[in-house]
């Protein structure tokens, strides 16, 4: 429909459709995204692609019929109920790419290490996923000369989540220290020895007199 031999021009393919393949594909994705989950609306929006081109870009009746026939033969049109609830996977692919920074496929991690690295990847991605761009750059590809969309040059990544983790760790450590000090005050005796579970008034004798008396008894019996 978009390309072919000279002999089949305006028969199986049409000059007016030669540059419509990529834009038609983009239109199909747009229809799936904006059909609000309705299969009938999806089919109507797909057929509007032909009407959109007929405004200025498409005038040959044979080319119009060929385009409409191609649209109705697509799986998206025939099985609209399966495509009307499509979702964009951009954010999922972005996170999976970030995940490889912390969880390499070539390394086997233990359960605890895996969970820690997974959480770090989540914090890193949430902090930097929508950071601003400093400029735009166009990458030229000889195989795809029509791709002129600029790429965003992002600002350097930040790692503020590391500081937040340390702050949370220090705060938790202070709380644990205060709890231990409180237990020591409740369980200490007159000699200053901390014995867990001691109540006020209990006393621990640190002398070895009892052990010495037992040794004397054993020596007398021998």
Residue pairs with C-beta under 8 A, 6 or more apart in sequence:
1 12
1 13
1 14
1 17
1 66
1 67
1 70
2 13
2 14
2 17
2 18
2 19
2 20
2 21
3 13
3 18
4 12
4 13
9 15
10 60
10 62
10 63
13 66
14 60
14 62
14 63
14 66
16 57
16 58
16 59
16 60
16 63
17 58
17 63
17 66
17 67
20 53
20 57
20 58
20 67
22 146
24 49
24 67
24 71
27 46
27 49
27 52
28 46
28 49
28 74
28 76
31 42
31 45
31 46
31 49
31 76
32 42
32 76
32 83
32 84
32 86
33 86
33 88
34 45
35 41
35 42
35 45
35 84
37 84
37 85
38 84
39 80
39 81
39 84
40 80
41 84
42 76
42 77
42 80
42 83
42 84
43 77
43 80
46 71
46 74
46 76
46 77
47 68
47 71
47 72
49 67
49 71
50 58
50 64
50 67
50 68
50 71
53 67
54 64
58 64
58 67
71 77
72 78
75 83
76 83
91 129
94 125
94 129
95 121
95 125
95 129
98 121
98 124
98 125
98 129
99 118
99 121
99 125
101 121
101 124
102 117
102 118
102 120
102 121
102 124
103 109
103 114
103 117
103 118
103 121
109 117
120 161
123 161
123 165
124 157
124 159
124 161
126 161
127 157
127 158
127 159
127 160
127 161
128 157
128 158
131 154
131 155
131 157
131 158
132 154
132 155
133 152
133 153
133 154
133 155
134 153
134 154
134 155
135 153
136 150
136 151
136 152
136 153
137 150
137 151
137 153
138 148
138 149
138 150
138 151
139 151
141 147
183 194
183 196
184 194
186 198
186 200
187 194
187 195
187 196
187 197
187 198
187 199
188 194
188 195
188 198
189 195
189 198
189 202
189 203
189 204
190 203
191 204
191 206
193 204
193 206
195 202
195 204
198 204
